[in-house]
Amino acid sequence: MDFAFDARTEELRARLLAFMDEFVYPAEQVAHEQRARLASPWENPPVVEELKAEARRQGLWNLFLPDAEHGAGLTNLQYAPLAEITGRSPQLAPTATNCAAPDTGNMEVLAQFGDERQKKQWLQPLLAGEIRSAFAMTEPEVASSDATNITTHIERDGDEYVITGRKWYISGAMHPDCAVFIVMGKTDPDGADIRRQQSMVLVPRDTPGVTVKRAMQVFGYEDHYHGGHAEVVFDHARVPVANLIGEEGGGFAIAQARLGPGRIHHCMRLIGMAERAIELMCRRAVSRTAFGKALAQQGVVQNWIADARVQIEQLRLLVLKTAWLMDTVGNRGAHTEIQAIKIATPRAVVAILDRAIQLYGAGGVSQDFPLAELYAGARTLMLADGPDEVHQRSLARRELKKYL
């Protein structure tokens, strides 16, 4: 593996870093102030739309999608350092570049499994940033870490599917531009193969029977920038059979295909969040005095900063290796590494952010600095896309299998 970035990656890195410095970081406080004056907390502040227009003008748009027909055509290895940069401002930069979850995963699903009609109706507007979307899989009544537990019914009735179920923590569903849900449910609940019982269908948000019931908070945060997390009820909602993605019984496989890139994208951005935390720690340490000397001279603070740098360098190498493997041997060949980064990265970044918060004292848990919101996002990723324990279980089984 060559550790040097290729010429295209270096060129995009330079442009993206300049975009962050010139437009994104100055917009953070502006967005916060504008949001306080909006009629709906879920609307994009005007500055976000300005950032999107500027990113598109500069060609910093849809960088995540490896399909050159629809996206930038970058490999995972090329995209990794770019996602890291956007992770330094996770509230603004991913949205500004049209690289924010859950839209990224939904666009990947439509690009890979959608038919031409579905691509025209939903993928094209998503790629253009004209609409948003949500992925409805998690349910409050079952342990959704095991996707075979999903209880939402998708029953065929002539030329329509009837969807009945309750979902929650459906990211993006509160955004006023959210136009469509990708819903995972069971079309064959009594099927012999428990991984062939599930299917995915496209459900427009304005479908009768679809109710966005309430916003779900995360540590008290609404996650306005990514469209929030909602509880959604599907009460005999009807959609055409043509809204099926792929084939009946293919939902579990599609979910696995979707979650692989999603997991590594989260880890890429998490490294950027950790870099932002180190920068904030260092700025605080050299500017504050306690007990007669700068915090930067305190041994415990030096240890925190040193340990954080070591952890970030380790994680970055593992993430880059995983990206390289996904490009060269595919997601299945990189399965161990994908699980390893999903376990290691959120855990380490949460610890780094926790120390940064401690260094800022009361300010660290306040709204005056980004650390508390970054912490909430990083801690959530120990649950999202599969809890750590699920990945540990699978990874351990794979290791043990070598000795059985």
C-alpha positions as CSV (number, residue, x, y, z in Angstrom):
1,M,0.0,0.0,0.0
2,D,1.4,3.4,-1.0
3,F,0.8,6.0,1.7
4,A,1.1,9.0,-0.6
5,F,-2.2,10.5,-1.9
6,D,-2.4,10.6,-5.7
7,A,-2.5,13.8,-7.6
8,R,-6.3,14.0,-7.9
9,T,-6.7,13.5,-4.1
10,E,-4.1,16.1,-3.3
11,E,-5.7,18.6,-5.6
12,L,-9.2,18.0,-4.1
13,R,-7.7,18.2,-0.6
14,A,-6.2,21.6,-1.3
15,R,-9.5,22.9,-2.7
16,L,-11.6,21.5,0.1
17,L,-9.2,22.8,2.8
18,A,-9.5,26.3,1.3
19,F,-13.3,25.9,1.1
20,M,-13.4,25.1,4.8
21,D,-11.2,28.0,5.8
22,E,-12.9,30.6,3.6
23,F,-16.5,29.5,3.8
24,V,-17.4,26.7,6.3
25,Y,-15.7,27.7,9.5
26,P,-16.9,31.4,9.3
27,A,-20.4,30.1,8.6
28,E,-20.6,28.0,11.8
29,Q,-21.6,30.9,14.1
30,V,-23.7,32.5,11.3
31,A,-25.7,29.3,10.9
32,H,-26.3,29.1,14.7
33,E,-27.6,32.7,14.8
34,Q,-29.7,32.3,11.7
35,R,-31.3,29.0,13.0
36,A,-32.5,30.8,16.1
37,R,-34.6,33.1,13.9
38,L,-36.1,30.4,11.7
39,A,-39.8,29.6,11.9
40,S,-39.0,25.9,11.8
41,P,-36.0,24.4,13.6
42,W,-35.6,21.9,10.7
43,E,-35.2,24.4,7.9
44,N,-31.7,25.0,6.5
45,P,-30.3,28.4,7.5
46,P,-29.8,30.6,4.5
47,V,-26.0,30.3,4.9
48,V,-26.2,26.5,4.3
49,E,-27.8,27.0,0.9
50,E,-25.1,29.5,0.1
51,L,-22.5,26.9,1.1
52,K,-24.1,24.3,-1.1
53,A,-24.1,26.7,-4.1
54,E,-20.4,27.5,-3.5
55,A,-19.4,23.9,-3.1
56,R,-21.2,22.9,-6.3
57,R,-19.6,25.9,-8.1
58,Q,-16.2,24.7,-7.0
59,G,-16.8,21.1,-8.0
60,L,-16.8,19.9,-4.4
61,W,-20.1,18.0,-4.8
62,N,-21.1,14.3,-4.4
63,L,-17.5,13.4,-3.6
64,F,-18.6,10.2,-1.8
65,L,-20.1,8.3,-4.8
66,P,-17.6,6.1,-6.6
67,D,-19.9,5.8,-9.6
68,A,-18.5,8.4,-12.1
69,E,-21.8,8.6,-13.9
70,H,-23.5,10.0,-10.8
71,G,-20.7,11.2,-8.5
72,A,-17.1,12.2,-8.4
73,G,-15.9,8.7,-9.3
74,L,-13.4,8.6,-6.4
75,T,-12.2,5.4,-4.8
76,N,-12.7,4.8,-1.1
77,L,-9.0,5.5,-0.6
78,Q,-9.3,8.8,-2.5
79,Y,-12.4,9.9,-0.6
80,A,-11.1,9.0,2.9
81,P,-9.0,12.2,3.4
82,L,-11.7,14.4,2.0
83,A,-14.4,13.0,4.3
84,E,-11.9,13.5,7.2
85,I,-11.7,17.2,6.3
86,T,-15.5,17.6,6.2
87,G,-15.7,15.8,9.6
88,R,-14.0,18.8,11.2
89,S,-17.3,20.6,10.8
90,P,-19.9,17.8,10.7
91,Q,-22.9,20.1,11.1
92,L,-22.1,22.0,7.9
93,A,-19.5,20.6,5.6
94,P,-21.1,17.2,4.7
95,T,-24.4,18.9,3.9
96,A,-22.6,21.7,2.0
97,T,-20.9,19.1,-0.3
98,N,-24.0,16.9,-0.6
99,C,-22.1,14.1,1.3
100,A,-24.3,13.9,4.4
101,A,-25.9,10.8,5.8
102,P,-28.5,9.3,5.4
103,D,-28.7,10.7,1.8
104,T,-25.3,9.3,0.9
105,G,-26.3,5.7,1.7
106,N,-29.7,6.2,0.1
107,M,-28.1,7.5,-3.1
108,E,-25.7,4.5,-3.1
109,V,-28.7,2.1,-2.8
110,L,-30.6,3.8,-5.6
111,A,-27.5,3.9,-7.9
112,Q,-26.7,0.2,-7.3
113,F,-30.1,-1.4,-7.0
114,G,-32.7,1.1,-8.3
115,D,-34.3,0.8,-11.7
116,E,-34.3,3.6,-14.3
117,R,-37.6,5.1,-13.2
118,Q,-36.5,5.1,-9.5
119,K,-33.2,6.8,-10.4
120,K,-35.0,9.4,-12.4
121,Q,-37.6,10.2,-9.8
122,W,-35.5,10.0,-6.7
123,L,-31.8,9.6,-7.3
124,Q,-31.4,12.6,-9.7
125,P,-33.0,15.1,-7.3
126,L,-30.9,13.8,-4.4
127,L,-27.7,14.1,-6.5
128,A,-28.8,17.7,-7.3
129,G,-29.4,18.5,-3.6
130,E,-33.0,19.4,-4.4
131,I,-34.5,17.0,-1.9
132,R,-33.5,15.0,1.2
133,S,-34.3,11.4,2.2
134,A,-34.5,9.1,5.1
135,F,-33.7,5.4,5.8
136,A,-36.4,3.7,7.9
137,M,-35.1,0.5,9.5
138,T,-34.8,0.8,13.3
139,E,-37.8,0.0,15.4
140,P,-38.6,0.8,19.0
141,E,-40.3,-2.5,19.8
142,V,-37.5,-4.9,18.8
143,A,-33.7,-5.2,19.1
144,S,-32.9,-3.7,15.7
145,S,-29.3,-4.5,16.0
146,D,-30.5,-7.8,14.7
147,A,-32.2,-6.8,11.4
148,T,-34.0,-10.1,11.2
149,N,-36.1,-8.9,14.1
150,I,-37.8,-6.1,12.0
151,T,-41.6,-6.4,12.4
152,T,-42.8,-3.8,9.9
153,H,-45.1,-5.5,7.4
154,I,-44.9,-4.9,3.7
155,E,-47.9,-6.8,2.3
156,R,-48.7,-7.0,-1.4
157,D,-52.3,-6.2,-2.4
158,G,-52.7,-6.3,-6.1
159,D,-50.5,-3.7,-7.7
160,E,-49.7,-2.1,-4.4
161,Y,-47.7,-2.7,-1.2
162,V,-49.3,-1.9,2.1
163,I,-46.8,-0.9,4.8
164,T,-47.7,-1.1,8.5
165,G,-45.2,-0.5,11.3
166,R,-43.5,2.0,13.6
167,K,-39.9,3.2,13.1
168,W,-37.8,5.5,15.2
169,Y,-34.5,7.4,15.1
170,I,-35.1,7.8,11.4
171,S,-32.4,10.3,10.5
172,G,-33.4,13.1,8.1
173,A,-37.1,12.6,8.5
174,M,-37.8,16.0,10.2
175,H,-36.2,18.0,7.4
176,P,-38.9,19.8,5.3
177,D,-37.0,18.8,2.1
178,C,-37.2,15.1,3.1
179,A,-39.3,13.7,0.2
180,V,-38.9,9.9,0.4
181,F,-38.2,7.1,2.8
182,I,-36.5,3.9,2.0
183,V,-38.4,1.5,4.3
184,M,-37.2,-1.9,5.3
185,G,-39.9,-4.4,6.3
186,K,-40.9,-8.0,5.9
187,T,-42.7,-9.2,2.8
188,D,-42.4,-12.8,3.8
189,P,-42.4,-13.0,7.6
190,D,-42.8,-16.8,7.6
191,G,-40.1,-17.5,5.1
192,A,-37.7,-20.3,5.9
193,D,-34.5,-18.2,5.4
194,I,-34.7,-15.4,8.0
195,R,-32.4,-13.2,5.8
196,R,-34.7,-13.5,2.8
197,Q,-37.9,-12.2,4.6
198,Q,-37.1,-8.5,4.3
199,S,-37.6,-6.1,1.4
200,M,-37.0,-2.4,0.8
201,V,-39.6,-0.1,-0.7
202,L,-39.6,3.6,-1.6
203,V,-42.3,5.5,0.3
204,P,-42.9,9.2,-0.6
205,R,-43.2,11.2,2.6
206,D,-46.7,12.6,1.5
207,T,-48.1,9.1,1.2
208,P,-51.5,8.8,3.1
209,G,-50.8,6.7,6.2
210,V,-47.3,8.1,6.8
211,T,-47.1,10.2,10.0
212,V,-43.9,11.8,11.2
213,K,-44.9,11.6,14.8
214,R,-42.1,13.4,16.7
215,A,-38.5,14.3,16.8
216,M,-36.1,12.2,18.8
217,Q,-33.4,13.9,20.7
218,V,-29.8,12.7,21.1
219,F,-28.4,13.9,24.5
220,G,-30.8,16.8,24.3
221,Y,-29.7,17.8,20.8
222,E,-32.1,17.8,17.9
223,D,-29.4,17.4,15.2
224,H,-31.0,20.1,13.1
225,Y,-28.3,20.1,10.4
226,H,-29.0,16.5,9.2
227,G,-32.8,16.7,9.4
228,G,-33.2,15.3,12.9
229,H,-34.2,11.9,14.0
230,A,-37.9,11.0,14.0
231,E,-40.4,8.5,15.1
232,V,-42.5,7.6,12.0
233,V,-45.7,5.6,11.9
234,F,-46.7,3.7,8.7
235,D,-50.4,2.9,9.0
236,H,-51.5,0.9,6.0
237,A,-49.5,3.3,3.7
238,R,-49.9,2.2,0.1
239,V,-47.3,2.5,-2.7
240,P,-47.1,1.0,-6.1
241,V,-45.4,-2.4,-6.5
242,A,-42.9,-0.6,-8.8
243,N,-41.5,1.1,-5.7
244,L,-39.8,-2.1,-4.6
245,I,-36.1,-1.7,-4.7
246,G,-34.4,-4.8,-6.3
247,E,-36.4,-7.9,-5.6
248,E,-38.6,-9.3,-2.8
249,G,-36.5,-10.8,-0.1
250,G,-33.4,-8.7,-1.1
251,G,-33.7,-6.2,1.7
252,F,-31.2,-7.7,4.1
253,A,-28.6,-8.0,1.4
254,I,-29.2,-4.4,0.3
255,A,-28.9,-3.2,3.9
256,Q,-25.5,-4.9,4.2
257,A,-24.3,-3.4,0.9
258,R,-25.5,0.0,2.2
259,L,-24.0,-0.2,5.6
260,G,-20.4,-1.1,4.6
261,P,-19.6,2.3,2.9
262,G,-21.7,4.1,5.5
263,R,-19.6,2.7,8.4
264,I,-16.3,3.7,6.8
265,H,-17.6,7.2,5.9
266,H,-18.6,7.7,9.5
267,C,-15.1,6.7,10.6
268,M,-13.4,9.0,8.1
269,R,-15.4,11.9,9.4
270,L,-14.8,10.9,13.0
271,I,-11.1,11.3,12.5
272,G,-11.7,14.8,11.3
273,M,-13.8,15.4,14.5
274,A,-10.9,14.2,16.6
275,E,-8.5,16.5,14.7
276,R,-10.8,19.4,15.5
277,A,-10.8,18.4,19.2
278,I,-7.0,18.3,19.3
279,E,-6.8,21.8,17.7
280,L,-9.3,23.1,20.3
281,M,-7.4,21.4,23.1
282,C,-4.1,22.9,22.1
283,R,-5.6,26.4,21.7
284,R,-7.1,26.2,25.1
285,A,-4.0,24.8,26.7
286,V,-1.7,27.6,25.5
287,S,-4.3,30.4,26.3
288,R,-5.4,29.5,29.9
289,T,-3.5,29.7,33.1
290,A,-4.2,27.7,36.3
291,F,-2.2,27.4,39.5
292,G,0.4,29.8,38.2
293,K,1.2,28.2,34.8
294,A,-0.3,27.6,31.4
295,L,-2.5,24.5,31.1
296,A,0.0,23.5,28.3
297,Q,2.6,23.0,31.0
298,Q,0.5,20.7,33.1
299,G,1.7,17.1,32.7
300,V,-1.8,15.6,32.5
301,V,-2.7,17.9,29.7
302,Q,0.4,17.0,27.8
303,N,-0.4,13.4,28.2
304,W,-4.0,13.9,26.9
305,I,-2.7,15.7,23.8
306,A,0.0,13.1,23.1
307,D,-2.3,10.2,23.6
308,A,-4.9,11.8,21.3
309,R,-2.3,12.3,18.5
310,V,-1.1,8.6,18.8
311,Q,-4.7,7.3,18.7
312,I,-5.6,9.5,15.6
313,E,-2.6,8.3,13.7
314,Q,-3.3,4.7,14.5
315,L,-7.0,5.0,13.5
316,R,-6.2,6.9,10.3
317,L,-3.9,4.1,9.1
318,L,-6.5,1.5,9.9
319,V,-9.2,3.5,8.0
320,L,-7.0,4.0,5.0
321,K,-6.1,0.3,5.0
322,T,-9.8,-0.5,5.1
323,A,-10.6,1.9,2.3
324,W,-7.8,0.3,0.2
325,L,-9.1,-3.2,0.8
326,M,-12.6,-2.2,-0.1
327,D,-11.2,-0.8,-3.4
328,T,-9.1,-3.9,-4.2
329,V,-10.9,-6.9,-2.8
330,G,-14.4,-5.5,-2.1
331,N,-16.5,-5.0,1.0
332,R,-16.6,-8.7,1.8
333,G,-12.8,-9.0,1.6
334,A,-12.6,-6.0,3.9
335,H,-15.2,-7.3,6.4
336,T,-12.8,-7.7,9.3
337,E,-11.3,-4.3,8.9
338,I,-14.7,-2.6,8.4
339,Q,-15.8,-4.0,11.7
340,A,-12.5,-3.1,13.4
341,I,-12.7,0.5,12.5
342,K,-16.4,0.6,13.5
343,I,-15.4,-0.7,16.9
344,A,-12.2,1.3,17.4
345,T,-12.9,4.7,15.9
346,P,-16.0,6.0,17.8
347,R,-14.7,4.6,21.1
348,A,-11.3,6.5,20.7
349,V,-12.9,9.7,19.4
350,V,-15.4,9.8,22.3
351,A,-12.4,9.5,24.7
352,I,-10.5,12.3,22.9
353,L,-13.6,14.6,23.0
354,D,-14.2,13.7,26.6
355,R,-10.7,15.0,27.5
356,A,-11.2,18.1,25.4
357,I,-14.4,18.8,27.2
358,Q,-12.6,18.4,30.5
359,L,-9.9,20.9,29.4
360,Y,-12.6,23.5,28.6
361,G,-14.4,23.0,32.0
362,A,-17.9,24.4,32.0
363,G,-17.4,25.8,28.5
364,G,-16.9,22.3,27.2
365,V,-20.4,21.2,28.0
366,S,-21.9,24.5,26.8
367,Q,-23.2,25.7,23.4
368,D,-20.4,28.2,23.1
369,F,-18.0,25.6,21.8
370,P,-18.6,22.7,19.5
371,L,-17.3,20.0,21.8
372,A,-20.5,18.9,23.5
373,E,-22.4,18.5,20.1
374,L,-19.4,16.7,18.6
375,Y,-19.4,14.3,21.7
376,A,-23.1,13.6,21.2
377,G,-22.6,12.7,17.5
378,A,-19.5,10.5,18.2
379,R,-21.1,8.7,21.1
380,T,-24.2,8.0,18.9
381,L,-22.0,6.3,16.4
382,M,-21.2,3.6,19.0
383,L,-24.8,2.6,18.3
384,A,-25.5,3.6,14.7
385,D,-24.9,1.2,11.8
386,G,-24.8,-1.7,14.3
387,P,-23.8,-1.4,18.0
388,D,-20.1,-2.1,18.9
389,E,-21.1,-5.3,20.6
390,V,-22.6,-6.8,17.4
391,H,-19.4,-6.1,15.5
392,Q,-17.3,-7.5,18.3
393,R,-19.4,-10.7,18.3
394,S,-19.0,-11.2,14.6
395,L,-15.3,-10.3,14.6
396,A,-14.6,-12.7,17.4
397,R,-16.5,-15.5,15.7
398,R,-14.4,-15.0,12.6
399,E,-11.2,-15.2,14.6
400,L,-12.3,-18.3,16.5
401,K,-13.3,-20.0,13.4
402,K,-9.7,-20.3,12.4
403,Y,-9.1,-22.6,15.3
404,L,-12.2,-24.8,15.2
